[in-house]
Amino acid sequence: MNNPIQQVTRSGDGPYGSTVAELRADANTDKRAEQSGRLLQDLFPEFFAGACLLLFCAPLVKSADIAFDRLVMHWLGGLPRILVFLPLVFIAISYCLHCTRRRPNKWAVLLGIVGPGLVLGIQANRIAMLSLQLGDRLASSDCRTFPLKYDLEREWQAAATFRSSCPATAYAVQDCPGYSEEASQHPSWNFLWFLETKYECSGWCDVQNPLWQAGDASGDSCSRAVAIAMTSRIRHNANQIMVYCLFVVSLSVIVLVMLGPSLRTNGMDQR
């Protein structure tokens, strides 16, 4: 005959069977929780890097659009095109730091969230301020006090002189014989050509007949068209990026401060 106590224990009836079943259930629950926690730690570097990319996707795309804009490249140089890729470098370094420990790291979290926000925000603020300054100076009727503006006026006058020597059958200045050789000595002609085509302006400081397109003078001078674009479109987009990054950085710092004790309890590396 079987032992009655064993039968009770196996069947789960009585105090002994109930206790054993509860202990086994608790053990299985703890084991599943431990496995889930280990899985989350193993996937945390990829999860955090993906979250950072999603968080800064919109400002990164808009910052790249501004940095590679023809007007920004001409007036503000190549620095914005370099800085726009720096947030990706920060996120990559943050990912590598997390991979070394396979758990959250305070400095890696700050580098992945606060770093890109500060870089994009500061660059956007700089572009917004310079765009406003350039817009005011380009919109001024005085063409000689701003050297960069006056240099383009001289380049436009040189193109007008070259156009006057072309045959009457030439559709535009670029159709004149020898234009390629002459344009190689005047790099700014390509920029003025772009302005006439893109913004449908003519002349630089003053409204003149267009050189790179056929037809009579119409619309604004190209300096005024550039001023409007810098103070409206470029500055507006830069301000949007700056406000977004300021919000993200501020919110991230507040959340990290509030969750600091809990994160330390759960093993966040403070070194």
N, C-alpha and C positions, 0 to 999 in steps of 0.2 A: 504493500500500500504506500501511496505517496504521503509525504509529510504534509499535514494540514497547513502548517505555516507557509511552506513553499507554495502550496496551491493558492493561498490567499495573496502571497506576494506576486505570483505570476499573473493572477487574474486581475490584480490592481484593486481588489476589494480590501477593506480594512485599513487601519492606520499605517501599517508597514508598507503596503503596496502604494498607497497614496503618497507617502513621503518619498519613496524611491522614484516614482513617476515625476514628482515635482522637481526632485534634484536633477533628474535626467533632462527635463524640459529646461530648467535654468541653465544647465551646462550647455545644452544645444543653443540656447539663446545667446549666451555669452560668447560661444564660439562663432556664431554667425555675425554678431556685432564686431568681434575682433577681426574677422575676415573682411567685413565691409569697411572698417576703419583702415585696415591695411591697403585695401584696394583704392580707397580715396586718397591715401598718402601717395601711392604709386602713380596715380593719375593726376595728382595736384599740379605738377609742373606744366603739363599739357593743358589742363583746364584753365589755369591762371593765365598762361600766355594767350590762349584763345580768347579769354574774357577781355584781356587788355587790348587785343587787336580789334575786337568788336567795339569796345568802348571808344577807341580813338580812330575808328575807320572813317567816320564822316569828317572830323577835322583834318585828318591826314590827307584825304582826297582833296578837300578844299584848299589846304595849304599848298599841296603840290600844284593845283591849278593856278594859284596865285604866283608861286615861285617860278613857274615856267611860262607865265604870261609874258608876252613880248615887251609890254611897257615896263613891267617890273624888272625884267632882265636888262633892259637898256638903262633905266634910271637908278636902280638899286643894286646892280651888279649880281655876282654869282653866289653871294653868301646865303640868301634864302634857299637856293637849290641844294646847298650842302646841309643846312640845318634841318630841312624837311625830312631827311633820312635818319637823323639822330634818334628820334623816338623809337624807330625800329631796332636800332642798336641797343638802346636801353632795355627794350622788351626781350631781346635775344640774350643779353647778359643776365637779366632777371631769370630767364628760363634755365640758363646754365647753372646759376647759383642754387636754384631749387632742385635741379637734377642731382647735384652733389650730395644733398641730404635727404631727398625725397620727402620733404616735409616743408611747411610754410617757414619762410625766413623773413624776418622783419625788414631787413635792408633790401632784400630782393623785391618785396612787396612795394616798398617806397620807390625803388628804382623803376619798377614796371608801371606804376600808376602816377606817382607825383612827378617823376622825371619827364616823361613825355608831355604831361600837361603843362609843366613849367616851360619847356622848350618851345612848344607850339604857341603857348600864350604870350610869352615874351616876344617871340618873333612876330606874331600877329600885331601886338601893340606897337612894335617898332615900325612895321610896314604901314599901319594906320596913321601914325604920326608923320612919317615921311611923305606919305601920299597926300596928306592935308597940306603940308608945307610946299611940296612940289606943285600941287594944284593951284595954290594961291600965287606962286611965282610965275607959273606958266600962263595963268589967266590974266596977268598984268599986261597992260598995254605997252609998258616999257620993255624993249627987247634987248637992251644992252647991259643992264645991271646984273643979269643972271648969265654968267659965262657959258654954261651948257646950252642955254636957250639961244644965245647969240651964235654959238658955233653951228647949230643946226640952221639958223637963218643964213649964214654964209654958205653952208653946203647947198641949201636950196637955191640961193642966188647963182652958185656955180652951175647947178643943173639947169637953171633957166638960161644962162649964157650959152651953155652947150646946146640946148634945145633951139635957140635962135639961129644957130649955124646949120641946123639940119635941113634937108630938103622939105619942101612943102607937102610932099606926099607921105611923109612920116606920120603914122597914126599917133604915136606918143614918143616921148624922149627915148624910151628903151628900144624903139625901132630905128633910131638914128644909127648910121654907120659909125663903128668905133665905140659904141656905147659900153661894151664889156670892158674894153681896155681903160676907158675913162672912169668907169664905175669902180674898178679895182683900186684907183687912187682916191676914191671918195667912198669909204665904207658906209657912211651914213645915208647914202642914197637908197640903199635897200630898206632902211628903216622908214624913210620918207615915203617910199613907194608903198610899203605896207600900210602906213597911216592913210594915204589917199584911198587905197582900196578898201581897207577895213572900216574906216570911219567916214568915208565919203566927204573928206575935207579937201581943201586946196590952199596952197600957200602955207607958210609956217607962222611967222609973226602976224602977217596980215593976209586977208583973203586975196588970192590971186587965181589966175587961170590954172587949172590942173596941168601937171607935166606928165604924169604917168598914165593918165586917162584922157580920153577925148572929151570935149565939151567945154562949156563956159564955167566960170566960177559959181559955186553954189554952196550953201551951208556955211559952216564956221571955218576959221583958220585951223590948221592942224594942231597948233599949240593950245588953242582953246578946247578942241576936241579931246586932246590928251588930258587937259586939266579936269574936264568933266568926268572922264573915265576914271581918273585917279581918285578924285574926291567922292565919287558916287559908288561905282562898282567895286573897285579894289578896296577902298576904305571900308565900305559896308561889309564885304566878306571877311576882311580882317577883324573887324569888331565882333562879328558873329563867332569867329574862332576864339577870340580872346575871352568873351563872356562864357562860352561853353567850357573852356579849359579852366577858367577861374572857378566855375561851379564844381567841376569834377575834382579838382585839387582840394578845394575847401571841404567838400563832402567826404572825400577819402580820408583826410586828416582827422575830421570829427569822428568818423566811424572807427578808425584805428585807435584813437584815444579811448573811445567808449568800450571797445572790445578788447583793449589791451590786457586786462586781468584774465579774461576768459581765454584769450589766445595763449597767454603764458601758461595757464593751467593745462591746456591741451598740447603743450609742447612746442610753441612757437620759439624759434631760436632767437635769442636777444643779442647774440654776439655779432 
